[in-house]
């Protein structure tokens, strides 16, 4: 690996995991309205769900960075770097909203990043079609997860938390676009065991991130 690429990768990892504050000030959301309609319990629950979503974006950064680093072609590397930059906005939005709700980001972010980076690097080494297919499946599962947070019942975001719901809805739409872009670029469907393994790992991550 070229030294400049290693330094850039290390810098991106630090930026994605070291702070709960927005990485891109220009992408910060407008000043928050007072969340007077939310009870303390609702705020705590919303903050925990947004922490889960923030962890998802930390992992997205790591996956794309790992895939970009291991990409076999300049075109694939450019695709991954562009997607990572767009996902960086989601990292900012979720970090901002967590702070507004009085919460904190996950204490395990460095671990989440390292694991996702390794998966991304392995996918990148498997060839363009598999790497893009990995992106498509990841985004499909994230899209489904975000949709569950917007459901009007169960353990989703409180109906009164319009600001968090607006953020999650925009993220969901972006993930769908990234999924479609990966498929259009040549991504192939992953085997069922791989998809199930990804879903199981995501379940472990979301369960832990809600609490830690």
Secondary structure by P-SEA (a helix, b strand, c coil): ccaaaaaaaaaaaaaacccccccccccccccccccccccaaaaaaaaaaaaaaaaaaaaaaaaaaaaaaacccaaaaaaaaaaaaaaaaaaaaaaaaaaaaccccccaaaaaaaaaaaaaaaaaaccaaaaaaaaaaaaaaaaaaaaaaaccccccccccaaaaaaaaaaaaaaaaaaaaaaaaaccccccaaaaaaaaaaaaaaaaaaacc
